[in-house]
Amino acid sequence: MTPSTQIDALASAVVARFLRTYAYTETLQAFIREAGLAPDVGQASGDDTHNLTIQSLLEEKKTFDHSVNFERLGHDTKETAPWALPAPSKPTIVSIPTSSNLLAASVELWQKPCHNGTDPDVATSPRPFIISTGADRQMHMLETAHGHAAVASLSGLSDSPVLSFVSILQGRYILMTNMSGHLLLQRGSEVLESRKDHAKYAVMVVAHEEVSDSESSRTVWVATAGWDATVFLYRVTILDGDQETSTPVIGDPIARINLTTNPESLLFVRHVDTGELLLLVSRRDSSYIYYYQVESREKGTADSLECHLLGQQNLAPRSNAWVAFSPSHMALSPHDPGLLAVATSSEPHMKLILVRLLFPSTGSLNEPDASATDAAVTQASQALEALGLQNREDAAILVQANTFAPQTSYSTPQVAWRPDGSGVWVNGDDGVVRGIEAKTGKVIVQLKDGHEPGYKVRTIWAGYVNVPNGGNGSEEWVISGGFDKRLIVWKV
């Protein structure tokens, strides 16, 4: 059914439901006869979420018109390139061994499981695979080559569905979190370590790798977010000489961040001025991004065990609502370390925000602020300081636009940058992946004919992939997985 046909069918059903509701029997029969509709068109389905009425459409239109006033589209500047062409648009449905709702999918460096009894470190080396996890607690590895043949289906790794994963140490190991609150360290098909520090759902894991100044050891910072309103921070140190022989150990968390509501998204970033490592945290029922100090280059890591809160940045500085939205998912630009894309929890459609990070001063924890002690603090000075901060937060928002991606309070918004930084991709509950230009904030592309209409797209990923025997080296891909049990690879 084409989009125009779907719109016509929806309009006919709304009109027929209106005539049925107010007992315009003769008019209804004439309308059905002249329009060639089914005799039962417009009957209530019993599910109020699908029983659209003229009144509900008018209310939704009024809400949309009101939200348009708060949109902020980008300006024609040289800071951001326009939407690059060609862009991924051709869907390829990947056949996976089992059928279940997909929860996470991406292309990751991973060590292929070895089944011939030899040492997996010697038998294989990490290379890119398409990795997907589903509600059936299975994890599938598929080839990036043409045909996307299944390499392995791993079951029994986790006692509950895997919600998030990330590869570390050039793909030799995988970190995973699941619905029961576990953090798993995996190599190939073997689980090397399992920890349960979260009381329930561990919804996200992020990692940041760095080499020490002496280049003799490598540190992997790991952060997990759980629906027990807690964020845990881990530090894994590996000697360079032992990377091929020793197995990393996660160990106990070195820091615990207690929040008032459940965390939504995590992101490691480097301070643009000092180079210190920071952890960005967003949480539910808050329009702020919170900056936590992970380490200090001046005083080592001894003071970082408490994960001090350095500051916060409001993404709705002009809003007078109690809670306008929550930053549900954050992604850092691949070419600009200070530009952040945020997918929000706004309803009934997702709002996208492109914002400059206002990095707080990390020296405030180590040195007292002389100006604050010497100058008298008055109500007027506090008001001027709050107004100045509000103006800076407002100026940092470059794009604030409606993506038209439908979602509810049960949705899982996600955003992924195009690898050239010219735009982002967002998911939706209608089976459509939308491409939005970073320069203007306008919806440029809608990826359809891949997922079933009306089914939630749960996860998306975008990036360059080195395709074996591809001829052109790397290709730009978008990978999406949804509750229609489909894994789609979108290619140029």
C-alpha positions as CSV (number, residue, x, y, z in Angstrom):
1,M,0.0,0.0,0.0
2,T,1.5,3.3,-1.0
3,P,1.7,6.3,1.4
4,S,-1.1,8.2,-0.4
5,T,-3.4,5.1,-0.2
6,Q,-2.7,4.8,3.5
7,I,-3.6,8.4,4.1
8,D,-6.8,8.1,2.1
9,A,-7.7,4.9,4.0
10,L,-7.1,6.6,7.4
11,A,-9.2,9.6,6.4
12,S,-12.1,7.4,5.3
13,A,-12.0,5.5,8.5
14,V,-12.0,8.6,10.6
15,V,-15.0,10.0,8.7
16,A,-16.9,6.7,8.9
17,R,-16.2,6.5,12.6
18,F,-17.6,10.0,13.0
19,L,-20.8,9.1,11.2
20,R,-21.2,5.9,13.2
21,T,-20.6,7.7,16.5
22,Y,-23.3,10.3,15.9
23,A,-25.8,7.8,14.2
24,Y,-25.8,9.3,10.8
25,T,-26.9,6.0,9.3
26,E,-28.1,7.1,5.9
27,T,-25.2,9.3,5.3
28,L,-22.8,6.5,6.4
29,Q,-24.4,4.1,4.0
30,A,-24.2,6.6,1.2
31,F,-20.5,7.3,2.0
32,I,-19.6,3.6,2.1
33,R,-21.4,3.0,-1.2
34,E,-19.9,6.0,-3.1
35,A,-16.4,5.5,-1.7
36,G,-16.4,1.7,-2.2
37,L,-15.5,0.9,1.4
38,A,-16.0,-2.2,3.5
39,P,-19.3,-2.4,5.3
40,D,-17.6,-2.4,8.8
41,V,-15.3,0.5,8.1
42,G,-15.0,2.9,11.0
43,Q,-15.9,0.4,13.7
44,A,-14.1,0.7,17.0
45,S,-11.3,-1.8,17.4
46,G,-11.4,-1.9,21.2
47,D,-7.9,-0.5,21.4
48,D,-8.2,3.3,22.1
49,T,-4.7,3.9,20.8
50,H,-5.8,3.1,17.3
51,N,-9.3,4.7,17.4
52,L,-8.5,8.0,15.9
53,T,-11.3,10.6,15.9
54,I,-11.6,14.0,14.3
55,Q,-11.4,15.6,17.8
56,S,-8.1,13.7,18.5
57,L,-6.7,14.7,15.2
58,L,-7.5,18.3,15.8
59,E,-5.9,18.2,19.3
60,E,-2.8,16.6,17.9
61,K,-2.6,19.2,15.2
62,K,-3.0,21.9,17.8
63,T,-0.1,20.4,19.8
64,F,2.0,20.2,16.7
65,D,1.4,23.8,15.8
66,H,2.4,24.8,19.3
67,S,5.6,22.8,19.2
68,V,6.6,24.3,15.9
69,N,7.0,27.7,17.6
70,F,9.9,26.2,19.7
71,E,11.8,24.6,16.8
72,R,15.2,26.0,16.0
73,L,16.5,25.1,12.6
74,G,20.1,25.5,11.7
75,H,21.6,28.4,9.8
76,D,23.5,28.2,6.5
77,T,27.0,28.3,8.0
78,K,30.3,26.6,7.1
79,E,30.5,24.8,10.5
80,T,28.4,21.9,9.3
81,A,28.4,20.3,5.8
82,P,25.1,19.7,4.1
83,W,23.6,16.3,3.7
84,A,26.0,14.3,1.6
85,L,25.0,12.2,-1.4
86,P,24.8,9.4,-2.0
87,A,23.3,8.1,1.2
88,P,22.2,4.6,2.3
89,S,18.7,3.9,1.0
90,K,18.6,0.4,-0.3
91,P,17.4,-2.2,2.2
92,T,18.8,-5.7,2.5
93,I,16.9,-8.0,4.9
94,V,19.5,-10.1,6.7
95,S,18.5,-13.7,7.5
96,I,19.2,-14.5,11.1
97,P,19.0,-18.1,12.5
98,T,16.3,-17.4,15.1
99,S,13.3,-15.1,15.0
100,S,12.7,-12.7,17.9
101,N,12.5,-9.0,18.7
102,L,15.9,-7.4,18.1
103,L,17.3,-5.3,21.0
104,A,20.8,-4.2,19.8
105,A,22.7,-4.4,16.5
106,S,25.9,-2.9,15.1
107,V,29.1,-3.7,13.3
108,E,31.9,-4.5,15.8
109,L,35.4,-5.9,15.7
110,W,35.0,-9.4,17.2
111,Q,37.1,-12.5,17.5
112,K,35.4,-15.3,15.7
113,P,34.5,-18.3,18.0
114,C,36.7,-21.3,17.4
115,H,35.1,-24.7,17.4
116,N,38.0,-26.9,16.5
117,G,39.5,-27.1,20.0
118,T,42.5,-24.9,19.3
119,D,43.4,-21.8,21.2
120,P,41.0,-19.0,20.0
121,D,43.7,-16.3,20.4
122,V,45.9,-18.2,17.9
123,A,43.2,-19.6,15.6
124,T,41.5,-16.4,14.7
125,S,42.0,-12.6,14.8
126,P,39.4,-10.0,15.3
127,R,37.6,-8.6,12.3
128,P,34.3,-6.8,11.6
129,F,31.1,-8.7,12.1
130,I,27.4,-7.7,12.2
131,I,26.4,-8.4,15.8
132,S,22.7,-8.6,16.9
133,T,21.0,-9.6,20.1
134,G,17.4,-10.5,20.6
135,A,14.7,-11.1,23.2
136,D,15.4,-14.8,22.9
137,R,18.8,-14.3,24.7
138,Q,20.7,-15.3,21.6
139,M,23.5,-13.4,20.0
140,H,24.2,-13.7,16.3
141,M,27.4,-13.0,14.3
142,L,27.0,-12.4,10.6
143,E,29.5,-11.7,7.8
144,T,29.8,-8.2,6.4
145,A,30.4,-9.8,2.9
146,H,27.7,-10.1,0.3
147,G,24.9,-12.4,1.5
148,H,25.7,-11.8,5.2
149,A,26.0,-15.4,6.1
150,A,25.6,-16.4,9.7
151,V,28.9,-17.2,11.3
152,A,27.7,-18.2,14.8
153,S,24.7,-18.1,17.1
154,L,25.7,-17.9,20.7
155,S,23.1,-19.1,23.3
156,G,23.5,-19.6,27.0
157,L,25.9,-16.6,27.3
158,S,23.4,-14.7,29.4
159,D,20.5,-15.6,31.7
160,S,18.5,-12.7,30.2
161,P,18.4,-10.7,27.0
162,V,21.5,-8.6,26.2
163,L,20.6,-4.9,26.0
164,S,24.0,-3.4,25.1
165,F,27.4,-4.4,24.1
166,V,30.7,-2.9,23.1
167,S,34.0,-4.3,21.9
168,I,37.4,-3.4,23.5
169,L,41.1,-4.1,22.9
170,Q,40.7,-4.2,19.1
171,G,37.8,-6.6,19.3
172,R,39.5,-9.3,21.4
173,Y,36.9,-8.9,24.1
174,I,33.3,-7.9,24.3
175,L,31.5,-6.2,27.2
176,M,27.8,-6.8,27.5
177,T,25.0,-5.8,29.9
178,N,21.7,-7.6,30.2
179,M,18.2,-7.3,31.7
180,S,19.1,-9.0,35.0
181,G,21.8,-6.3,35.8
182,H,24.9,-8.3,34.9
183,L,28.1,-7.0,33.2
184,L,29.7,-9.7,31.2
185,L,33.2,-10.0,29.7
186,Q,33.3,-12.3,26.7
187,R,35.9,-13.6,24.4
188,G,34.8,-15.5,21.3
189,S,32.0,-17.8,22.6
190,E,33.3,-17.9,26.2
191,V,32.2,-15.7,29.1
192,L,35.3,-14.9,31.1
193,E,33.7,-12.8,33.9
194,S,30.2,-12.0,35.1
195,R,29.4,-9.3,37.6
196,K,26.0,-8.3,39.1
197,D,26.4,-4.8,40.6
198,H,23.1,-3.5,39.3
199,A,19.9,-4.6,41.0
200,K,18.0,-4.8,37.7
201,Y,18.1,-3.8,34.1
202,A,21.7,-2.8,33.0
203,V,20.6,-0.8,29.9
204,M,23.9,0.6,28.7
205,V,27.6,0.0,28.7
206,V,30.2,2.4,27.3
207,A,34.0,2.0,27.2
208,H,37.0,4.3,26.6
209,E,40.5,3.1,25.9
210,E,43.7,5.0,26.5
211,V,47.4,4.3,26.5
212,S,49.5,5.6,29.5
213,D,52.2,8.2,29.0
214,S,54.9,5.6,29.3
215,E,53.1,3.4,26.7
216,S,53.7,0.4,28.9
217,S,50.1,-0.1,29.9
218,R,46.6,0.4,28.5
219,T,43.6,1.5,30.6
220,V,40.0,0.8,29.7
221,W,37.4,2.9,31.4
222,V,34.0,1.2,31.6
223,A,30.7,2.7,32.7
224,T,27.3,1.0,33.0
225,A,23.8,2.4,33.6
226,G,21.1,0.5,35.3
227,W,17.5,1.0,36.1
228,D,18.3,0.9,39.8
229,A,19.1,4.7,39.4
230,T,22.8,3.9,39.5
231,V,25.9,4.3,37.3
232,F,29.0,2.2,38.0
233,L,32.5,3.1,36.8
234,Y,35.2,0.4,36.3
235,R,38.9,0.7,35.5
236,V,40.7,-2.2,33.7
237,T,44.5,-1.9,33.4
238,I,46.4,-4.1,31.1
239,L,50.2,-4.2,30.5
240,D,51.1,-4.0,26.8
241,G,53.4,-7.0,27.1
242,D,50.6,-9.1,28.5
243,Q,47.8,-8.2,26.1
244,E,48.2,-11.4,24.1
245,T,48.7,-13.7,27.1
246,S,46.7,-12.3,30.1
247,T,43.0,-11.9,30.5
248,P,41.7,-8.6,31.6
249,V,39.7,-8.6,34.9
250,I,36.9,-6.1,35.4
251,G,37.1,-6.1,39.2
252,D,35.0,-4.2,41.6
253,P,33.6,-0.8,40.5
254,I,35.9,2.1,41.5
255,A,33.0,4.6,41.7
256,R,29.3,4.6,42.1
257,I,27.0,7.4,41.0
258,N,23.6,7.5,42.7
259,L,20.9,9.3,40.8
260,T,17.4,10.4,41.8
261,T,15.9,8.8,38.6
262,N,17.0,6.1,36.2
263,P,19.9,7.0,33.9
264,E,19.1,7.1,30.2
265,S,22.4,7.5,28.3
266,L,26.2,7.6,29.0
267,L,29.1,9.0,27.0
268,F,32.8,9.4,27.6
269,V,34.2,12.7,26.3
270,R,37.5,14.5,26.5
271,H,37.5,18.1,27.9
272,V,38.3,20.3,24.9
273,D,40.6,22.6,26.9
274,T,42.3,20.3,29.5
275,G,42.0,16.9,27.9
276,E,40.7,15.4,31.1
277,L,38.3,12.5,30.7
278,L,34.6,13.2,31.6
279,L,31.5,11.1,31.8
280,L,28.3,12.6,30.4
281,V,25.1,11.2,32.1
282,S,21.5,11.9,31.2
283,R,18.6,10.7,33.4
284,R,14.9,10.4,33.2
285,D,12.6,13.3,34.2
286,S,15.4,15.8,33.7
287,S,16.3,18.0,30.8
288,Y,19.9,18.3,31.9
289,I,23.2,16.7,30.9
290,Y,25.5,16.0,33.9
291,Y,29.3,16.2,33.7
292,Y,31.2,13.9,36.0
293,Q,35.0,13.9,36.5
294,V,36.6,10.5,35.7
295,E,40.3,11.4,36.0
296,S,42.5,14.4,36.5
297,R,45.8,14.7,34.6
298,E,47.2,17.0,37.2
299,K,46.5,14.9,40.3
300,G,46.3,11.5,38.9
301,T,43.3,9.3,39.5
302,A,43.2,9.2,43.2
303,D,40.6,12.0,43.4
304,S,38.5,10.6,40.6
305,L,37.2,7.6,42.7
306,E,34.3,9.8,43.9
307,C,33.3,10.8,40.4
308,H,32.7,14.5,41.3
309,L,29.8,16.3,39.6
310,L,31.5,19.1,37.8
311,G,28.4,20.8,36.4
312,Q,25.3,20.4,34.4
313,Q,23.8,21.8,31.1
314,N,20.2,22.4,30.6
315,L,18.8,21.5,27.1
316,A,15.6,23.4,27.8
317,P,16.8,26.7,29.3
318,R,13.7,28.7,28.2
319,S,11.1,26.1,29.2
320,N,8.8,26.9,32.0
321,A,7.4,23.4,32.2
322,W,8.3,21.2,35.1
323,V,9.9,18.6,32.9
324,A,9.8,19.2,29.2
325,F,11.6,16.0,28.1
326,S,14.5,13.7,28.9
327,P,17.7,13.3,26.8
328,S,17.2,9.6,26.0
329,H,20.2,9.0,23.8
330,M,23.4,10.9,23.1
331,A,25.9,10.6,20.3
332,L,29.1,12.6,19.8
333,S,29.9,14.0,16.3
334,P,32.6,12.0,14.6
335,H,34.4,15.1,13.4
336,D,33.6,17.7,16.2
337,P,34.4,16.7,19.8
338,G,32.2,19.4,21.1
339,L,29.0,18.8,19.1
340,L,26.4,16.4,20.6
341,A,23.3,14.9,19.0
342,V,20.5,14.2,21.5
343,A,17.3,12.1,20.9
344,T,14.7,13.2,23.4
345,S,11.7,11.4,24.9
346,S,9.2,14.0,23.8
347,E,5.8,12.8,22.7
348,P,4.0,12.1,20.4
349,H,7.1,12.7,18.2
350,M,10.8,12.6,18.9
351,K,12.6,16.0,19.0
352,L,16.2,16.1,17.9
353,I,18.7,18.5,19.5
354,L,22.2,19.4,18.2
355,V,24.0,21.2,21.0
356,R,27.4,22.5,21.8
357,L,28.9,21.0,25.0
358,L,29.5,23.7,27.6
359,F,32.4,22.0,29.4
360,P,32.6,23.0,33.0
361,S,35.9,24.1,34.7
362,T,37.6,21.1,36.2
363,G,39.9,23.3,38.3
364,S,37.1,24.3,40.5
365,L,37.5,21.2,42.6
366,N,41.2,21.7,43.2
367,E,41.4,25.4,43.7
368,P,39.0,27.7,45.6
369,D,37.2,30.4,43.6
370,A,38.7,33.7,44.8
371,S,36.0,35.8,43.2
372,A,33.3,33.9,45.0
373,T,34.8,34.6,48.4
374,D,35.9,38.2,47.9
375,A,32.8,39.6,46.1
376,A,29.6,40.0,48.0
377,V,26.9,37.7,46.8
378,T,23.6,39.5,46.5
379,Q,20.2,38.5,45.1
380,A,20.8,40.7,42.1
381,S,24.2,39.2,41.3
382,Q,22.7,35.7,41.6
383,A,19.9,36.6,39.2
384,L,22.4,38.1,36.7
385,E,24.5,34.9,36.9
386,A,21.5,32.7,36.4
387,L,20.5,34.8,33.4
388,G,24.0,34.7,31.9
389,L,24.0,30.9,32.3
390,Q,20.6,30.6,30.7
391,N,21.7,32.7,27.7
392,R,24.9,30.5,27.2
393,E,22.8,27.3,27.4
394,D,20.3,28.7,24.9
395,A,23.0,29.9,22.5
396,A,24.7,26.4,22.7
397,I,21.6,24.8,21.1
398,L,22.2,24.8,17.3
399,V,19.3,22.7,16.1
400,Q,16.0,21.8,17.9
401,A,13.7,20.1,15.4
402,N,10.8,17.7,15.2
403,T,11.8,14.5,13.6
404,F,8.2,13.3,13.0
405,A,9.2,9.9,14.4
406,P,6.3,8.7,16.5
407,Q,7.0,7.5,20.0
408,T,5.4,6.9,23.4
409,S,6.6,6.7,27.0
410,Y,7.7,3.1,26.3
411,S,9.9,3.9,23.3
412,T,13.7,3.8,23.2
413,P,14.9,6.8,21.2
414,Q,18.2,6.4,19.5
415,V,20.4,8.6,17.3
416,A,23.4,7.7,15.1
417,W,25.7,10.1,13.2
418,R,26.5,9.6,9.6
419,P,30.3,8.9,9.5
420,D,30.9,12.2,7.5
421,G,29.1,14.2,10.1
422,S,26.6,15.7,7.6
423,G,23.5,14.3,9.4
424,V,22.1,11.8,11.8
425,W,19.7,8.9,11.7
426,V,16.9,8.4,14.2
427,N,14.6,5.4,14.9
428,G,10.8,5.5,15.3
429,D,7.8,3.3,16.3
430,D,6.4,3.3,12.8
431,G,9.0,1.1,11.1
432,V,10.8,4.1,9.5
433,V,14.4,5.3,9.9
434,R,14.7,9.0,9.3
435,G,17.8,10.9,8.1
436,I,18.1,14.5,9.3
437,E,20.5,17.1,8.0
438,A,22.8,18.5,10.7
439,K,23.0,21.9,9.0
440,T,19.3,22.6,8.9
441,G,17.6,20.0,11.1
442,K,15.2,19.0,8.3
443,V,14.2,15.5,7.6
444,I,15.9,14.6,4.3
445,V,15.4,10.9,3.9
446,Q,12.9,8.3,5.1
447,L,14.1,4.7,4.9
448,K,11.0,2.6,4.2
449,D,10.2,-0.8,2.6
450,G,12.5,-2.5,5.0
451,H,10.7,-2.9,8.3
452,E,7.0,-3.7,8.6
453,P,4.9,-0.5,8.9
454,G,3.8,0.1,12.4
455,Y,6.5,-1.9,14.1
456,K,9.0,-0.3,16.5
457,V,12.6,0.2,15.2
458,R,14.5,-0.7,18.4
459,T,18.1,-0.1,17.5
460,I,20.1,1.7,14.8
461,W,23.8,2.0,13.9
462,A,25.7,3.9,11.2
463,G,29.3,3.9,10.0
464,Y,31.8,2.9,7.3
465,V,32.3,-0.9,6.8
466,N,35.2,-2.5,5.0
467,V,33.4,-5.0,2.8
468,P,35.4,-8.1,1.7
469,N,35.6,-8.3,-2.1
470,G,33.5,-5.1,-2.3
471,G,35.8,-3.5,-4.8
472,N,35.4,0.0,-3.3
473,G,37.0,-0.6,0.0
474,S,34.6,0.8,2.6
475,E,30.9,1.4,2.3
476,E,28.5,3.5,4.3
477,W,25.9,1.4,6.1
478,V,23.0,1.9,8.3
479,I,21.9,-1.1,10.4
480,S,18.5,-1.2,12.0
481,G,16.6,-3.9,14.0
482,G,13.1,-3.9,15.2
483,F,10.2,-5.6,16.8
484,D,9.1,-7.0,13.4
485,K,12.0,-9.4,14.0
486,R,13.9,-8.0,11.0
487,L,17.5,-7.0,10.8
488,I,18.0,-4.5,7.9
489,V,21.3,-3.4,6.4
490,W,20.7,-0.1,4.4
491,K,23.3,0.5,1.7
492,V,24.1,3.1,-0.9
